[in-house]
Amino acid sequence: MNKHLISIHPNLRDKRNREKHINVKSDFFKTKEEYIIKVYDDCITFERPTIDYQGFTHKAYEKKSGWMGLSVASTTVPTFKTKEFDLEDCTEDIMVCYY
């Protein structure tokens, strides 16, 4: 079983269709830290902030299913079932998923 998975789906309660629920399964997220989420045309990244980072972060939370959850408000992030993170572009401080 792959340990670096992601799925993104819309929040059905959000009438404006802006909020997305992100489910991730990877050791990268096990610490329940805060992450910087960046959405690009071809990928989404999750980065651990540096100590002096002053911007907005997203806190991960553990779900009953064993997956970690995050939420992001974005109309540009696509929804999809389960995909794998691209481990070639990932480091100990950043995870990347192309779509």
Biopython code that builds the backbone (N, CA, C, O; Angstrom):
import numpy as np
from Bio.PDB.StructureBuilder import StructureBuilder

atoms = [
    (1, "MET", "N", (0.843, -1.188, 0.000)),
    (1, "MET", "CA", (0.000, 0.000, 0.000)),
    (1, "MET", "C", (0.884, 1.246, 0.000)),
    (1, "MET", "O", (1.867, 1.320, 0.736)),
    (2, "ASN", "N", (0.530, 2.202, -0.817)),
    (2, "ASN", "CA", (1.288, 3.448, -0.906)),
    (2, "ASN", "C", (0.998, 4.299, 0.324)),
    (2, "ASN", "O", (-0.150, 4.402, 0.755)),
    (3, "LYS", "N", (2.030, 4.904, 0.887)),
    (3, "LYS", "CA", (1.852, 5.719, 2.089)),
    (3, "LYS", "C", (1.859, 7.204, 1.796)),
    (3, "LYS", "O", (1.960, 8.001, 2.729)),
    (4, "HIS", "N", (1.757, 7.613, 0.535)),
    (4, "HIS", "CA", (1.812, 9.032, 0.174)),
    (4, "HIS", "C", (0.641, 9.359, -0.762)),
    (4, "HIS", "O", (0.834, 9.544, -1.963)),
    (5, "LEU", "N", (-0.559, 9.426, -0.208)),
    (5, "LEU", "CA", (-1.771, 9.608, -1.007)),
    (5, "LEU", "C", (-2.473, 10.916, -0.662)),
    (5, "LEU", "O", (-2.326, 11.449, 0.437)),
    (6, "ILE", "N", (-3.244, 11.421, -1.631)),
    (6, "ILE", "CA", (-4.022, 12.647, -1.442)),
    (6, "ILE", "C", (-5.342, 12.517, -2.193)),
    (6, "ILE", "O", (-5.392, 11.926, -3.272)),
    (7, "SER", "N", (-6.399, 13.064, -1.627)),
    (7, "SER", "CA", (-7.675, 13.211, -2.336)),
    (7, "SER", "C", (-8.253, 14.572, -1.957)),
    (7, "SER", "O", (-8.098, 15.035, -0.827)),
    (8, "ILE", "N", (-8.916, 15.196, -2.912)),
    (8, "ILE", "CA", (-9.513, 16.517, -2.684)),
    (8, "ILE", "C", (-10.963, 16.471, -3.144)),
    (8, "ILE", "O", (-11.259, 16.038, -4.258)),
    (9, "HIS", "N", (-11.858, 16.917, -2.282)),
    (9, "HIS", "CA", (-13.275, 16.950, -2.651)),
    (9, "HIS", "C", (-13.914, 18.222, -2.099)),
    (9, "HIS", "O", (-13.422, 18.794, -1.126)),
    (10, "PRO", "N", (-15.007, 18.664, -2.719)),
    (10, "PRO", "CA", (-15.640, 19.910, -2.272)),
    (10, "PRO", "C", (-16.360, 19.739, -0.937)),
    (10, "PRO", "O", (-16.802, 18.645, -0.584)),
    (11, "ASN", "N", (-16.464, 20.833, -0.216)),
    (11, "ASN", "CA", (-17.283, 20.874, 0.989)),
    (11, "ASN", "C", (-18.721, 21.040, 0.521)),
    (11, "ASN", "O", (-19.077, 22.088, -0.017)),
    (12, "LEU", "N", (-19.543, 20.032, 0.717)),
    (12, "LEU", "CA", (-20.918, 20.065, 0.204)),
    (12, "LEU", "C", (-21.785, 21.115, 0.896)),
    (12, "LEU", "O", (-22.838, 21.479, 0.372)),
    (13, "ARG", "N", (-21.371, 21.603, 2.044)),
    (13, "ARG", "CA", (-22.135, 22.643, 2.744)),
    (13, "ARG", "C", (-21.815, 24.041, 2.228)),
    (13, "ARG", "O", (-22.530, 24.998, 2.529)),
    (14, "ASP", "N", (-20.744, 24.158, 1.452)),
    (14, "ASP", "CA", (-20.322, 25.461, 0.937)),
    (14, "ASP", "C", (-21.096, 25.775, -0.347)),
    (14, "ASP", "O", (-20.816, 25.191, -1.394)),
    (15, "LYS", "N", (-22.044, 26.670, -0.276)),
    (15, "LYS", "CA", (-22.899, 27.006, -1.424)),
    (15, "LYS", "C", (-22.128, 27.694, -2.551)),
    (15, "LYS", "O", (-22.522, 27.610, -3.714)),
    (16, "ARG", "N", (-21.025, 28.378, -2.210)),
    (16, "ARG", "CA", (-20.230, 29.084, -3.226)),
    (16, "ARG", "C", (-19.188, 28.181, -3.887)),
    (16, "ARG", "O", (-18.495, 28.600, -4.815)),
    (17, "ASN", "N", (-19.081, 26.933, -3.400)),
    (17, "ASN", "CA", (-18.152, 25.951, -3.953)),
    (17, "ASN", "C", (-16.701, 26.436, -3.890)),
    (17, "ASN", "O", (-15.930, 26.217, -4.824)),
    (18, "ARG", "N", (-16.336, 27.088, -2.795)),
    (18, "ARG", "CA", (-14.965, 27.577, -2.619)),
    (18, "ARG", "C", (-14.132, 26.659, -1.735)),
    (18, "ARG", "O", (-12.958, 26.421, -2.019)),
    (19, "GLU", "N", (-14.726, 26.147, -0.674)),
    (19, "GLU", "CA", (-13.943, 25.357, 0.277)),
    (19, "GLU", "C", (-13.785, 23.922, -0.194)),
    (19, "GLU", "O", (-14.739, 23.277, -0.629)),
    (20, "LYS", "N", (-12.545, 23.440, -0.093)),
    (20, "LYS", "CA", (-12.235, 22.064, -0.464)),
    (20, "LYS", "C", (-11.678, 21.338, 0.757)),
    (20, "LYS", "O", (-10.915, 21.906, 1.538)),
    (21, "HIS", "N", (-12.068, 20.078, 0.907)),
    (21, "HIS", "CA", (-11.510, 19.216, 1.940)),
    (21, "HIS", "C", (-10.385, 18.414, 1.311)),
    (21, "HIS", "O", (-10.551, 17.824, 0.243)),
    (22, "ILE", "N", (-9.253, 18.397, 1.972)),
    (22, "ILE", "CA", (-8.090, 17.665, 1.492)),
    (22, "ILE", "C", (-7.801, 16.547, 2.483)),
    (22, "ILE", "O", (-7.650, 16.792, 3.680)),
    (23, "ASN", "N", (-7.727, 15.327, 1.983)),
    (23, "ASN", "CA", (-7.367, 14.174, 2.800)),
    (23, "ASN", "C", (-6.010, 13.684, 2.333)),
    (23, "ASN", "O", (-5.786, 13.505, 1.136)),
    (24, "VAL", "N", (-5.111, 13.470, 3.270)),
    (24, "VAL", "CA", (-3.757, 13.024, 2.926)),
    (24, "VAL", "C", (-3.373, 11.839, 3.811)),
    (24, "VAL", "O", (-3.770, 11.753, 4.973)),
    (25, "LYS", "N", (-2.601, 10.943, 3.236)),
    (25, "LYS", "CA", (-2.052, 9.820, 3.987)),
    (25, "LYS", "C", (-0.576, 9.744, 3.644)),
    (25, "LYS", "O", (-0.190, 9.264, 2.578)),
    (26, "SER", "N", (0.234, 10.223, 4.561)),
    (26, "SER", "CA", (1.678, 10.247, 4.373)),
    (26, "SER", "C", (2.336, 10.518, 5.721)),
    (26, "SER", "O", (1.782, 11.238, 6.552)),
    (27, "ASP", "N", (3.497, 9.953, 5.935)),
    (27, "ASP", "CA", (4.230, 10.214, 7.170)),
    (27, "ASP", "C", (4.571, 11.697, 7.306)),
    (27, "ASP", "O", (4.774, 12.186, 8.417)),
    (28, "PHE", "N", (4.635, 12.409, 6.192)),
    (28, "PHE", "CA", (4.922, 13.844, 6.191)),
    (28, "PHE", "C", (3.930, 14.608, 7.069)),
    (28, "PHE", "O", (4.309, 15.594, 7.701)),
    (29, "PHE", "N", (2.681, 14.176, 7.119)),
    (29, "PHE", "CA", (1.620, 14.886, 7.835)),
    (29, "PHE", "C", (1.348, 14.333, 9.236)),
    (29, "PHE", "O", (0.474, 14.855, 9.928)),
    (30, "LYS", "N", (2.048, 13.319, 9.669)),
    (30, "LYS", "CA", (1.766, 12.685, 10.953)),
    (30, "LYS", "C", (2.002, 13.580, 12.165)),
    (30, "LYS", "O", (1.470, 13.305, 13.241)),
    (31, "THR", "N", (2.777, 14.631, 12.015)),
    (31, "THR", "CA", (3.081, 15.498, 13.150)),
    (31, "THR", "C", (1.959, 16.476, 13.475)),
    (31, "THR", "O", (2.030, 17.166, 14.491)),
    (32, "LYS", "N", (0.932, 16.555, 12.646)),
    (32, "LYS", "CA", (-0.209, 17.461, 12.840)),
    (32, "LYS", "C", (0.244, 18.914, 12.935)),
    (32, "LYS", "O", (-0.311, 19.705, 13.697)),
    (33, "GLU", "N", (1.245, 19.243, 12.159)),
    (33, "GLU", "CA", (1.763, 20.605, 12.155)),
    (33, "GLU", "C", (0.857, 21.514, 11.334)),
    (33, "GLU", "O", (-0.207, 21.121, 10.856)),
    (34, "GLU", "N", (1.332, 22.745, 11.196)),
    (34, "GLU", "CA", (0.684, 23.683, 10.294)),
    (34, "GLU", "C", (1.478, 23.676, 8.992)),
    (34, "GLU", "O", (2.693, 23.478, 8.989)),
    (35, "TYR", "N", (0.772, 23.894, 7.894)),
    (35, "TYR", "CA", (1.386, 23.808, 6.572)),
    (35, "TYR", "C", (0.995, 25.014, 5.727)),
    (35, "TYR", "O", (-0.081, 25.590, 5.886)),
    (36, "ILE", "N", (1.889, 25.373, 4.837)),
    (36, "ILE", "CA", (1.608, 26.389, 3.827)),
    (36, "ILE", "C", (1.110, 25.626, 2.612)),
    (36, "ILE", "O", (1.824, 24.774, 2.084)),
    (37, "ILE", "N", (-0.100, 25.919, 2.162)),
    (37, "ILE", "CA", (-0.652, 25.261, 0.982)),
    (37, "ILE", "C", (-0.613, 26.257, -0.166)),
    (37, "ILE", "O", (-1.138, 27.365, -0.062)),
    (38, "LYS", "N", (0.018, 25.846, -1.265)),
    (38, "LYS", "CA", (0.073, 26.685, -2.464)),
    (38, "LYS", "C", (-0.563, 25.931, -3.614)),
    (38, "LYS", "O", (-0.263, 24.760, -3.850)),
    (39, "VAL", "N", (-1.450, 26.621, -4.332)),
    (39, "VAL", "CA", (-2.153, 26.032, -5.465)),
    (39, "VAL", "C", (-1.616, 26.660, -6.750)),
    (39, "VAL", "O", (-1.632, 27.880, -6.908)),
    (40, "TYR", "N", (-1.146, 25.822, -7.656)),
    (40, "TYR", "CA", (-0.629, 26.265, -8.953)),
    (40, "TYR", "C", (-1.510, 25.700, -10.057)),
    (40, "TYR", "O", (-2.429, 24.927, -9.786)),
    (41, "ASP", "N", (-1.236, 26.081, -11.292)),
    (41, "ASP", "CA", (-2.018, 25.584, -12.436)),
    (41, "ASP", "C", (-1.928, 24.074, -12.586)),
    (41, "ASP", "O", (-2.895, 23.435, -13.002)),
    (42, "ASP", "N", (-0.774, 23.495, -12.251)),
    (42, "ASP", "CA", (-0.570, 22.067, -12.495)),
    (42, "ASP", "C", (-0.312, 21.229, -11.245)),
    (42, "ASP", "O", (-0.172, 20.010, -11.339)),
    (43, "CYS", "N", (-0.247, 21.875, -10.066)),
    (43, "CYS", "CA", (0.043, 21.104, -8.854)),
    (43, "CYS", "C", (-0.418, 21.850, -7.605)),
    (43, "CYS", "O", (-0.773, 23.028, -7.648)),
    (44, "ILE", "N", (-0.398, 21.124, -6.500)),
    (44, "ILE", "CA", (-0.640, 21.695, -5.173)),
    (44, "ILE", "C", (0.534, 21.279, -4.304)),
    (44, "ILE", "O", (0.996, 20.141, -4.383)),
    (45, "THR", "N", (1.026, 22.210, -3.462)),
    (45, "THR", "CA", (2.156, 21.907, -2.591)),
    (45, "THR", "C", (1.775, 22.141, -1.132)),
    (45, "THR", "O", (0.941, 22.989, -0.815)),
    (46, "PHE", "N", (2.404, 21.372, -0.265)),
    (46, "PHE", "CA", (2.244, 21.480, 1.180)),
    (46, "PHE", "C", (3.644, 21.651, 1.741)),
    (46, "PHE", "O", (4.502, 20.785, 1.571)),
    (47, "GLU", "N", (3.869, 22.767, 2.408)),
    (47, "GLU", "CA", (5.210, 23.084, 2.879)),
    (47, "GLU", "C", (5.198, 23.358, 4.369)),
    (47, "GLU", "O", (4.281, 24.005, 4.875)),
    (48, "ARG", "N", (6.201, 22.873, 5.070)),
    (48, "ARG", "CA", (6.356, 23.202, 6.481)),
    (48, "ARG", "C", (6.935, 24.613, 6.564)),
    (48, "ARG", "O", (7.964, 24.884, 5.945)),
    (49, "PRO", "N", (6.308, 25.508, 7.304)),
    (49, "PRO", "CA", (6.821, 26.882, 7.380)),
    (49, "PRO", "C", (8.114, 26.960, 8.199)),
    (49, "PRO", "O", (8.346, 26.163, 9.108)),
    (50, "THR", "N", (8.934, 27.931, 7.851)),
    (50, "THR", "CA", (10.142, 28.191, 8.627)),
    (50, "THR", "C", (9.741, 28.885, 9.931)),
    (50, "THR", "O", (8.606, 29.340, 10.064)),
    (51, "ILE", "N", (10.642, 28.966, 10.867)),
    (51, "ILE", "CA", (10.358, 29.575, 12.172)),
    (51, "ILE", "C", (9.927, 31.028, 12.035)),
    (51, "ILE", "O", (9.065, 31.488, 12.783)),
    (52, "ASP", "N", (10.516, 31.756, 11.088)),
    (52, "ASP", "CA", (10.207, 33.181, 10.933)),
    (52, "ASP", "C", (9.106, 33.461, 9.909)),
    (52, "ASP", "O", (8.889, 34.620, 9.556)),
    (53, "TYR", "N", (8.406, 32.431, 9.424)),
    (53, "TYR", "CA", (7.325, 32.624, 8.451)),
    (53, "TYR", "C", (6.164, 33.379, 9.102)),
    (53, "TYR", "O", (5.736, 33.032, 10.203)),
    (54, "GLN", "N", (5.657, 34.407, 8.423)),
    (54, "GLN", "CA", (4.602, 35.254, 8.979)),
    (54, "GLN", "C", (3.251, 35.113, 8.283)),
    (54, "GLN", "O", (2.294, 35.775, 8.684)),
    (55, "GLY", "N", (3.144, 34.276, 7.257)),
    (55, "GLY", "CA", (1.912, 34.180, 6.471)),
    (55, "GLY", "C", (0.897, 33.214, 7.065)),
    (55, "GLY", "O", (1.046, 32.727, 8.186)),
    (56, "PHE", "N", (-0.142, 32.955, 6.273)),
    (56, "PHE", "CA", (-1.253, 32.087, 6.681)),
    (56, "PHE", "C", (-0.852, 30.625, 6.539)),
    (56, "PHE", "O", (-0.195, 30.241, 5.572)),
    (57, "THR", "N", (-1.255, 29.813, 7.516)),
    (57, "THR", "CA", (-0.999, 28.378, 7.468)),
    (57, "THR", "C", (-2.297, 27.609, 7.699)),
    (57, "THR", "O", (-3.297, 28.169, 8.149)),
    (58, "HIS", "N", (-2.262, 26.318, 7.382)),
    (58, "HIS", "CA", (-3.404, 25.426, 7.565)),
    (58, "HIS", "C", (-2.986, 24.323, 8.527)),
    (58, "HIS", "O", (-1.934, 23.709, 8.349)),
    (59, "LYS", "N", (-3.795, 24.070, 9.535)),
    (59, "LYS", "CA", (-3.490, 23.039, 10.528)),
    (59, "LYS", "C", (-4.106, 21.710, 10.100)),
    (59, "LYS", "O", (-5.284, 21.641, 9.749)),
    (60, "ALA", "N", (-3.303, 20.672, 10.134)),
    (60, "ALA", "CA", (-3.788, 19.329, 9.823)),
    (60, "ALA", "C", (-4.463, 18.727, 11.053)),
    (60, "ALA", "O", (-4.075, 19.018, 12.184)),
    (61, "TYR", "N", (-5.469, 17.890, 10.830)),
    (61, "TYR", "CA", (-6.152, 17.213, 11.921)),
    (61, "TYR", "C", (-6.319, 15.745, 11.537)),
    (61, "TYR", "O", (-6.455, 15.404, 10.361)),
    (62, "GLU", "N", (-6.304, 14.890, 12.549)),
    (62, "GLU", "CA", (-6.422, 13.461, 12.296)),
    (62, "GLU", "C", (-7.887, 13.061, 12.210)),
    (62, "GLU", "O", (-8.707, 13.467, 13.034)),
    (63, "LYS", "N", (-8.204, 12.253, 11.192)),
    (63, "LYS", "CA", (-9.564, 11.766, 10.997)),
    (63, "LYS", "C", (-9.672, 10.350, 11.556)),
    (63, "LYS", "O", (-8.660, 9.674, 11.742)),
    (64, "LYS", "N", (-10.885, 9.906, 11.819)),
    (64, "LYS", "CA", (-11.110, 8.561, 12.348)),
    (64, "LYS", "C", (-10.600, 7.485, 11.390)),
    (64, "LYS", "O", (-10.234, 6.390, 11.818)),
    (65, "SER", "N", (-10.578, 7.797, 10.112)),
    (65, "SER", "CA", (-10.149, 6.833, 9.093)),
    (65, "SER", "C", (-8.641, 6.600, 9.093)),
    (65, "SER", "O", (-8.156, 5.691, 8.420)),
    (66, "GLY", "N", (-7.890, 7.421, 9.848)),
    (66, "GLY", "CA", (-6.446, 7.310, 9.852)),
    (66, "GLY", "C", (-5.782, 8.284, 8.891)),
    (66, "GLY", "O", (-4.564, 8.461, 8.928)),
    (67, "TRP", "N", (-6.570, 8.916, 8.033)),
    (67, "TRP", "CA", (-6.063, 9.944, 7.131)),
    (67, "TRP", "C", (-5.964, 11.248, 7.914)),
    (67, "TRP", "O", (-6.586, 11.399, 8.966)),
    (68, "MET", "N", (-5.185, 12.178, 7.400)),
    (68, "MET", "CA", (-5.106, 13.521, 7.965)),
    (68, "MET", "C", (-5.966, 14.425, 7.094)),
    (68, "MET", "O", (-6.072, 14.198, 5.889)),
    (69, "GLY", "N", (-6.576, 15.438, 7.679)),
    (69, "GLY", "CA", (-7.440, 16.342, 6.938)),
    (69, "GLY", "C", (-6.953, 17.779, 7.031)),
    (69, "GLY", "O", (-6.381, 18.200, 8.036)),
    (70, "LEU", "N", (-7.196, 18.521, 5.949)),
    (70, "LEU", "CA", (-6.947, 19.955, 5.891)),
    (70, "LEU", "C", (-8.069, 20.559, 5.066)),
    (70, "LEU", "O", (-8.741, 19.849, 4.318)),
    (71, "SER", "N", (-8.275, 21.844, 5.192)),
    (71, "SER", "CA", (-9.263, 22.544, 4.375)),
    (71, "SER", "C", (-8.595, 23.741, 3.728)),
    (71, "SER", "O", (-7.714, 24.368, 4.317)),
    (72, "VAL", "N", (-9.020, 24.053, 2.509)),
    (72, "VAL", "CA", (-8.485, 25.215, 1.809)),
    (72, "VAL", "C", (-9.631, 25.888, 1.067)),
    (72, "VAL", "O", (-10.486, 25.218, 0.488)),
    (73, "ALA", "N", (-9.642, 27.221, 1.087)),
    (73, "ALA", "CA", (-10.631, 27.980, 0.327)),
    (73, "ALA", "C", (-9.997, 28.359, -1.008)),
    (73, "ALA", "O", (-9.099, 29.200, -1.060)),
    (74, "SER", "N", (-10.463, 27.740, -2.074)),
    (74, "SER", "CA", (-9.903, 28.003, -3.402)),
    (74, "SER", "C", (-10.874, 27.535, -4.464)),
    (74, "SER", "O", (-11.433, 26.442, -4.372)),
    (75, "THR", "N", (-11.072, 28.359, -5.463)),
    (75, "THR", "CA", (-11.904, 27.951, -6.603)),
    (75, "THR", "C", (-11.052, 27.319, -7.692)),
    (75, "THR", "O", (-11.591, 26.743, -8.637)),
    (76, "THR", "N", (-9.732, 27.416, -7.579)),
    (76, "THR", "CA", (-8.865, 26.906, -8.636)),
    (76, "THR", "C", (-8.336, 25.500, -8.379)),
    (76, "THR", "O", (-7.890, 24.842, -9.319)),
    (77, "VAL", "N", (-8.370, 25.023, -7.150)),
    (77, "VAL", "CA", (-7.875, 23.674, -6.896)),
    (77, "VAL", "C", (-8.905, 22.664, -7.400)),
    (77, "VAL", "O", (-10.080, 22.754, -7.046)),
    (78, "PRO", "N", (-8.479, 21.711, -8.215)),
    (78, "PRO", "CA", (-9.424, 20.730, -8.745)),
    (78, "PRO", "C", (-9.772, 19.677, -7.696)),
    (78, "PRO", "O", (-9.021, 19.468, -6.743)),
    (79, "THR", "N", (-10.887, 19.030, -7.873)),
    (79, "THR", "CA", (-11.250, 17.917, -7.005)),
    (79, "THR", "C", (-10.889, 16.621, -7.730)),
    (79, "THR", "O", (-10.989, 16.533, -8.953)),
    (80, "PHE", "N", (-10.476, 15.633, -6.970)),
    (80, "PHE", "CA", (-10.157, 14.336, -7.544)),
    (80, "PHE", "C", (-10.193, 13.286, -6.454)),
    (80, "PHE", "O", (-10.082, 13.592, -5.267)),
    (81, "LYS", "N", (-10.349, 12.044, -6.876)),
    (81, "LYS", "CA", (-10.344, 10.937, -5.910)),
    (81, "LYS", "C", (-8.919, 10.783, -5.400)),
    (81, "LYS", "O", (-8.318, 11.789, -5.022)),
    (82, "THR", "N", (-8.366, 9.633, -5.367)),
    (82, "THR", "CA", (-7.047, 9.439, -4.777)),
    (82, "THR", "C", (-5.939, 9.501, -5.819)),
    (82, "THR", "O", (-6.011, 8.857, -6.865)),
    (83, "LYS", "N", (-4.913, 10.288, -5.513)),
    (83, "LYS", "CA", (-3.703, 10.389, -6.330)),
    (83, "LYS", "C", (-2.502, 10.184, -5.420)),
    (83, "LYS", "O", (-2.613, 10.208, -4.195)),
    (84, "GLU", "N", (-1.340, 9.981, -6.059)),
    (84, "GLU", "CA", (-0.103, 9.851, -5.308)),
    (84, "GLU", "C", (0.674, 11.156, -5.372)),
    (84, "GLU", "O", (0.624, 11.871, -6.373)),
    (85, "PHE", "N", (1.389, 11.459, -4.300)),
    (85, "PHE", "CA", (2.312, 12.578, -4.330)),
    (85, "PHE", "C", (3.477, 12.211, -5.248)),
    (85, "PHE", "O", (3.841, 11.039, -5.352)),
    (86, "ASP", "N", (4.056, 13.199, -5.908)),
    (86, "ASP", "CA", (5.217, 12.978, -6.768)),
    (86, "ASP", "C", (6.467, 13.007, -5.892)),
    (86, "ASP", "O", (6.997, 14.077, -5.594)),
    (87, "LEU", "N", (6.929, 11.845, -5.487)),
    (87, "LEU", "CA", (8.024, 11.761, -4.526)),
    (87, "LEU", "C", (9.342, 12.288, -5.073)),
    (87, "LEU", "O", (10.223, 12.652, -4.294)),
    (88, "GLU", "N", (9.501, 12.338, -6.386)),
    (88, "GLU", "CA", (10.724, 12.883, -6.972)),
    (88, "GLU", "C", (10.873, 14.375, -6.669)),
    (88, "GLU", "O", (11.993, 14.871, -6.544)),
    (89, "ASP", "N", (9.761, 15.089, -6.552)),
    (89, "ASP", "CA", (9.790, 16.522, -6.274)),
    (89, "ASP", "C", (9.564, 16.851, -4.802)),
    (89, "ASP", "O", (9.555, 18.024, -4.429)),
    (90, "CYS", "N", (9.382, 15.838, -3.965)),
    (90, "CYS", "CA", (9.141, 16.052, -2.543)),
    (90, "CYS", "C", (10.459, 16.027, -1.770)),
    (90, "CYS", "O", (11.419, 15.359, -2.155)),
    (91, "THR", "N", (10.471, 16.775, -0.669)),
    (91, "THR", "CA", (11.619, 16.780, 0.236)),
    (91, "THR", "C", (11.083, 16.559, 1.644)),
    (91, "THR", "O", (9.896, 16.280, 1.817)),
    (92, "GLU", "N", (11.935, 16.679, 2.640)),
    (92, "GLU", "CA", (11.453, 16.526, 4.012)),
    (92, "GLU", "C", (10.616, 17.719, 4.460)),
    (92, "GLU", "O", (9.957, 17.651, 5.498)),
    (93, "ASP", "N", (10.630, 18.824, 3.686)),
    (93, "ASP", "CA", (9.873, 20.024, 4.044)),
    (93, "ASP", "C", (8.745, 20.388, 3.088)),
    (93, "ASP", "O", (7.996, 21.329, 3.350)),
    (94, "ILE", "N", (8.611, 19.655, 1.981)),
    (94, "ILE", "CA", (7.570, 19.999, 1.001)),
    (94, "ILE", "C", (7.069, 18.735, 0.303)),
    (94, "ILE", "O", (7.846, 17.847, -0.049)),
    (95, "MET", "N", (5.750, 18.679, 0.114)),
    (95, "MET", "CA", (5.110, 17.587, -0.633)),
    (95, "MET", "C", (4.422, 18.196, -1.852)),
    (95, "MET", "O", (3.813, 19.262, -1.756)),
    (96, "VAL", "N", (4.518, 17.523, -2.997)),
    (96, "VAL", "CA", (3.980, 18.034, -4.252)),
    (96, "VAL", "C", (3.072, 16.980, -4.875)),
    (96, "VAL", "O", (3.420, 15.800, -4.932)),
    (97, "CYS", "N", (1.898, 17.420, -5.345)),
    (97, "CYS", "CA", (1.000, 16.540, -6.098)),
    (97, "CYS", "C", (0.605, 17.247, -7.379)),
    (97, "CYS", "O", (0.027, 18.333, -7.345)),
    (98, "TYR", "N", (0.918, 16.627, -8.517)),
    (98, "TYR", "CA", (0.528, 17.172, -9.829)),
    (98, "TYR", "C", (-0.845, 16.649, -10.203)),
    (98, "TYR", "O", (-1.197, 15.514, -9.881)),
    (99, "TYR", "N", (-1.621, 17.485, -10.887)),
    (99, "TYR", "CA", (-2.941, 17.056, -11.359)),
    (99, "TYR", "C", (-3.110, 17.396, -12.804)),
    (99, "TYR", "O", (-4.158, 17.115, -13.386)),
]
sb = StructureBuilder()
sb.init_structure("model")
sb.init_model(0)
sb.init_chain("A")
sb.init_seg("    ")
for serial, (resi, resn, name, xyz) in enumerate(atoms, 1):
    if name == "N":
        sb.init_residue(resn, " ", resi, " ")
    sb.init_atom(name, np.array(xyz, "f"), 0.0, 1.0, " ", f" {name:<3s}", serial, name[0])
structure = sb.get_structure()
